[in-house]
């Protein structure tokens, strides 16, 4: 009974914690790490799948446009032998429509090496997760809760990584209190053997949310009850990527690059019919190149402000303005960067306005249909190319549209006596 109460208290702490309202990426791509007492001694098959069609129409010299039609599926055999321990094993398969071969390397840019061997039909990886929960602490080994689960601010992590990158693998620590949430992880992206022709690569991340002030109120009338909550919070995100290794035989040398974000956020939740909530954030962002020459600069900075409004329960309108000088996000959209992924050039500065809308509809808990429209209005300073030539300042409009469908059913195989 006490164990059950402890788990219930942890769930309450998470629900009243400092996490922001759910956006489309959270609904489509996140997985709850909470353990349920009802699942103890239960053997089940959990299937997580996401189908997507995303069209990126990019202009200018910041990035090249492309289309992402495909899906990934992740079936797992899940068993919870104890109240606080869960084991999962299965595989993760990724398919681009029209593709027949997939190179064998970690998906997402981690090193210059590209695999010489290929998989046919799909890009397939084994999946294993071991999870232990000790009061407010959760330990995860193997395939961690990555992507949208981290909750990193969007200038540092593009939601598109949830579509295209491999599952994150390594170690993760989650810590939840009523006014504090910590997600600390290491994602080991590239392992090397002696005489390997590529570099070891891993990313270390820290995401924290600190509630500074919370106020709840209720207003009663004969027709309805209006509940609202006002929350002031502090977002802190740090990402560090290292490439190299002690047994690295390449000539590239050690390379370490960092991102950080510190800001102030305000969230207002209200249960009205049309208007449901408002989020506003201001952020100070920085990047550092501790070693290596991956970027054409050693350090840089950016500042951003964003606001989003939640309407009709699952419709969100949003706008972000970012100004950056010698700034490059590790996993962020290329339009927040002063380094061009298209030409390899360097912009004097970047001023980007990101506006759009996202909508989703939940069919029970296991099925979510969503759509999103993004527009990036970018004003870039003069661009210096690798050969030293200079292009004049430019303004361009970049458009993206996507449709998504997530299904995550669960099939219970057996329940054993406790």
Protein Blocks (a to p, Z undefined) as FASTA:
>chain_A
ZZmmmmmmmmmmmmmmmbdcddfklmmmgccfbdcfklgoiacddddddddddddddehj
kbccdddddddddddddddfbfkbccdddddddddehiabdcdddedjfbfbdcfbdceh
iacdddddddddehjaccdehjadehjlnopafklocfklmmmmccdeddddddddfkbc
cddddddfbdcdehiabdcdddddddddddfbdcddddddfkbccddddddddddddddd
deedjklcbfnbpadddddddddddddddfdfklnbdcddddddddddfbdjfbgcfbdc
dddddddddeehiaccdddddddehiacfklcfklccbdfklopacfbdcdddddddddd
dehjkbccddddddddddddddddfkopacdddddddddddddddddddddfbdcdZZ
